[in-house]
Amino acid sequence: SAGMPGNAARGRVAEQNAQLTDLNANLETKVAAQTQEIRQILGQLQVTHEELKKSFLTSVRVFANLIELREGELSGHSRRVAEQARGLARGLGMSDIDVQDVLYAGLLHDIGKIGLADGLINKPYTALSAAERVSVAKHPVTGQAALLALEPLNNAALLIRGHHERFDGLGYPDGLAGEKIPL
């Protein structure tokens, strides 16, 4: 009868070992199932992310097309600016994200002109009256403000604000000079 407690203890240990082995097997199965589920969700997120990127780019193109409708005889100007600016940005070795911001800024740089009177759109700056120059000089700020609600365009909006600044500080709207002008 002295061996009975040892047999009972060995029986409990064997039972616990069997339960642990079963739990371990079930755990591996559960982890595998959850891993597969996470992979499926990740795949769906990637597809959704790509769709959102395409929709965003489509929105930028729509904005650019609206600007072109207002440009009249200068139609295509925004696309040409965007392509040249993108080429310069790449040539300067800017990051892909910065190059994309430069492209967006080029496409949308005159979005603030949408609200200007028709007679001001194609009129040379030197032919504008003082009051007309004040109106036209607001378009970079108006363009920036129009795009600030779209967080992915915030950097491009800052570039748009500065697109009429001059290295000598005689540009507008802020009179920035030299290195204070966004690249």
Solvent accessible surface area in square Angstrom, and as a share of the most:
residue,aa,sasa,rsa
1,S,135,0.87
2,A,99,0.77
3,G,47,0.45
4,M,134,0.60
5,P,90,0.56
6,G,29,0.28
7,N,87,0.44
8,A,50,0.39
9,A,39,0.30
10,R,157,0.57
11,G,39,0.38
12,R,146,0.53
13,V,81,0.47
14,A,61,0.47
15,E,102,0.46
16,Q,106,0.47
17,N,80,0.41
18,A,62,0.48
19,Q,99,0.44
20,L,112,0.56
21,T,94,0.55
22,D,82,0.43
23,L,111,0.55
24,N,82,0.42
25,A,55,0.42
26,N,70,0.36
27,L,104,0.52
28,E,109,0.49
29,T,92,0.53
30,K,129,0.54
31,V,79,0.46
32,A,61,0.48
33,A,60,0.47
34,Q,112,0.50
35,T,48,0.28
36,Q,90,0.40
37,E,96,0.43
38,I,113,0.57
39,R,154,0.56
40,Q,102,0.45
41,I,83,0.42
42,L,93,0.46
43,G,31,0.30
44,Q,120,0.53
45,L,107,0.53
46,Q,104,0.46
47,V,87,0.50
48,T,66,0.39
49,H,101,0.45
50,E,80,0.36
51,E,101,0.45
52,L,113,0.56
53,K,103,0.43
54,K,139,0.59
55,S,66,0.43
56,F,41,0.17
57,L,55,0.28
58,T,75,0.43
59,S,46,0.30
60,V,1,0.00
61,R,137,0.50
62,V,74,0.43
63,F,56,0.23
64,A,5,0.04
65,N,90,0.46
66,L,81,0.41
67,I,3,0.02
68,E,21,0.10
69,L,139,0.69
70,R,64,0.23
71,E,9,0.04
72,G,43,0.42
73,E,149,0.67
74,L,82,0.41
75,S,62,0.40
76,G,5,0.05
77,H,57,0.25
78,S,0,0.00
79,R,133,0.49
80,R,129,0.47
81,V,44,0.25
82,A,1,0.00
83,E,92,0.41
84,Q,132,0.58
85,A,24,0.19
86,R,57,0.21
87,G,42,0.40
88,L,125,0.62
89,A,3,0.03
90,R,151,0.55
91,G,69,0.66
92,L,115,0.57
93,G,63,0.61
94,M,45,0.20
95,S,62,0.40
96,D,125,0.65
97,I,126,0.64
98,D,58,0.30
99,V,10,0.06
100,Q,85,0.38
101,D,12,0.06
102,V,18,0.10
103,L,25,0.13
104,Y,10,0.04
105,A,8,0.06
106,G,4,0.04
107,L,19,0.09
108,L,0,0.00
109,H,13,0.06
110,D,9,0.05
111,I,18,0.09
112,G,6,0.06
113,K,42,0.18
114,I,66,0.34
115,G,75,0.72
116,L,25,0.12
117,A,66,0.51
118,D,108,0.56
119,G,58,0.56
120,L,24,0.12
121,I,16,0.08
122,N,61,0.31
123,K,78,0.33
124,P,88,0.55
125,Y,91,0.35
126,T,118,0.69
127,A,57,0.44
128,L,12,0.06
129,S,57,0.37
130,A,84,0.65
131,A,76,0.59
132,E,45,0.20
133,R,87,0.32
134,V,89,0.51
135,S,43,0.28
136,V,10,0.06
137,A,22,0.17
138,K,119,0.50
139,H,2,0.01
140,P,0,0.00
141,V,54,0.31
142,T,66,0.39
143,G,0,0.00
144,Q,25,0.11
145,A,63,0.49
146,A,61,0.47
147,L,3,0.01
148,L,89,0.44
149,A,97,0.76
150,L,64,0.32
151,E,128,0.57
152,P,76,0.48
153,L,0,0.00
154,N,51,0.26
155,N,89,0.46
156,A,0,0.00
157,A,0,0.00
158,L,90,0.45
159,L,40,0.20
160,I,0,0.00
161,R,65,0.24
162,G,10,0.09
163,H,58,0.26
164,H,63,0.28
165,E,19,0.09
166,R,119,0.44
167,F,152,0.63
168,D,83,0.43
169,G,18,0.18
170,L,133,0.66
171,G,13,0.13
172,Y,40,0.15
173,P,43,0.27
174,D,66,0.34
175,G,36,0.35
176,L,50,0.25
177,A,43,0.33
178,G,16,0.15
179,E,166,0.74
180,K,159,0.67
181,I,34,0.17
182,P,39,0.24
183,L,153,0.76
